[in-house]
Structure formats: C-alpha cells, structure tokens
Amino acid sequence: MKNILATAACLAACSPVAQSPDLGGVGEPLPERVSGDSTLSLPPAGYGSLRQDEFSIEIVDASLHVKVTPLSEEVIRLAAPDTYERLRALAGSRETDASSMTEAEHAVLFLVSFFSREPNVEYRPDEIQISHRGRIQRAAGMVPLTTGWGRQLLQPQQTQSAIYAFEPPFDYDLPLTVRYGLLQSDAWNQLILPRLEQERARVLSRAGGWTGVRQR
C-alpha cells in the first residue's frame, strides 16, 4: 500500500503543468468561464492584439465624445497584453464598489469616458443607456475614476471617466446598442462583433494547443 501511495505522489509531482504566457504580473489566474449565465469558454490571456478603441463604442455629440468600453474578461482577453493588463487591473480595483451598487454578486462593468477639445462642454453621465437582450438599462451606479467627475463640465483636451455598473446578465455575442441622450450607436453589432470573432480565432491559433471549447 505504501508503495502505491508513493508512486501516486511521484506521478502528481512530476506531471507537467500548463504555463500561461507571462503577463507582467497580471495576478492570479481567473476562472475559466465568464461570470453570470454565459456559457462561453474564455479564450486564453496574453495572445490578443486588439487596441482598446477597436472594441469600444463611440458616440459624438457636437464637441462631446463619449466612449464606452466593456470590461468583461470575455472581451478584454482579446486585447493586446498591455491593454489587457491595464483594463483588467482597472476593473479589479473597482469591482467590489461597483458590484455593491447592483443586486447581483458581480456587476457588469463598462468604462465610460467623456472627452472634448472645446472649453466648457457639459456632459450628462446619467444619459448613458445600453439596450441588450430586449431591455434598456441605465447604470445601477457609477464609480468615478477622475477628479472633477461630479462637475459634469469639460475643458479642452480633458477626459472624465467612471466605471459604470450594470445588472447582469450580458451576452457579448448578442446585439448591444449604446445610447446617449437622443443619439445611439450600433457599432457593436456592425463592426465590433465581427472583429472580436476574427480575433478570437486568431487567439486560438496563436495559443496552439489550447483545448478550451466554445459551448452553446
């Protein structure tokens, strides 16, 4: 019996361990699945190449630029490693505060930024809405990232940003429309979804022997 136990211990210790690419101290490995009700397996981290602007939705209202970026692991794992590290750290640092504003254990997080090149441009944080899965949502809460967020006024070359917390679930393979006031953008459906699908295929190719399976 002792010989059997010793052999089993040796096999466990000597078995190869799959190594993920070095992400420069991103942190502990994340769960293999997206939180909520999504059944999509996550692609491996560290193999993406997308820039943040390539999966952000932008709305322009005269001199005001509004940018909305999903912070879901399902999306940001397709970003270039430095972008992934930055967005993952940003989401992680505010997740507890953001989730406390919703009824769910884990809120759906978006980074929302307002920018202008003109002086004294007003913005209205509460006017952001997301239409998804047959419902229109406003954020359950916001966690400011920049000083002066509450003044709701922009000066030239100034950006004001916050993390917006929405109630789950979100399925990023489905249409998603962002609204600001009377304006809206369907860029997610028309441009970003195909781009994410193409990049996911590239990531799996770069990852080589990764055996994750997309499930429906």
Rosetta blueprint (number, residue, H / E / L):
1 M L
2 K H
3 N H
4 I H
5 L H
6 A H
7 T H
8 A H
9 A H
10 C H
11 L H
12 A H
13 A H
14 C H
15 S L
16 P L
17 V L
18 A L
19 Q L
20 S L
21 P L
22 D L
23 L L
24 G L
25 G L
26 V L
27 G L
28 E L
29 P L
30 L L
31 P L
32 E L
33 R E
34 V L
35 S L
36 G L
37 D L
38 S L
39 T L
40 L L
41 S E
42 L L
43 P L
44 P L
45 A L
46 G L
47 Y L
48 G L
49 S L
50 L E
51 R L
52 Q H
53 D H
54 E H
55 F H
56 S L
57 I E
58 E E
59 I E
60 V E
61 D E
62 A L
63 S L
64 L E
65 H E
66 V E
67 K E
68 V E
69 T E
70 P E
71 L L
72 S L
73 E H
74 E H
75 V H
76 I H
77 R L
78 L L
79 A E
80 A L
81 P H
82 D H
83 T H
84 Y H
85 E H
86 R H
87 L H
88 R H
89 A H
90 L H
91 A H
92 G H
93 S H
94 R H
95 E H
96 T H
97 D H
98 A H
99 S H
100 S L
101 M L
102 T L
103 E L
104 A L
105 E L
106 H L
107 A L
108 V E
109 L E
110 F E
111 L E
112 V E
113 S E
114 F E
115 F E
116 S E
117 R L
118 E L
119 P L
120 N L
121 V E
122 E E
123 Y L
124 R L
125 P H
126 D H
127 E H
128 I E
129 Q E
130 I E
131 S E
132 H E
133 R L
134 G L
135 R E
136 I E
137 Q E
138 R E
139 A L
140 A L
141 G E
142 M E
143 V E
144 P E
145 L L
146 T L
147 T L
148 G L
149 W H
150 G H
151 R H
152 Q L
153 L E
154 L E
155 Q L
156 P L
157 Q L
158 Q E
159 T E
160 Q E
161 S E
162 A E
163 I E
164 Y E
165 A E
166 F E
167 E L
168 P L
169 P L
170 F L
171 D L
172 Y L
173 D L
174 L L
175 P L
176 L E
177 T E
178 V E
179 R E
180 Y E
181 G L
182 L L
183 L E
184 Q E
185 S E
186 D L
187 A H
188 W H
189 N H
190 Q H
191 L H
192 I H
193 L H
194 P H
195 R H
196 L H
197 E H
198 Q H
199 E H
200 R H
201 A H
202 R H
203 V H
204 L H
205 S H
206 R H
207 A H
208 G L
209 G L
210 W L
211 T L
212 G L
213 V L
214 R L
215 Q L
216 R L
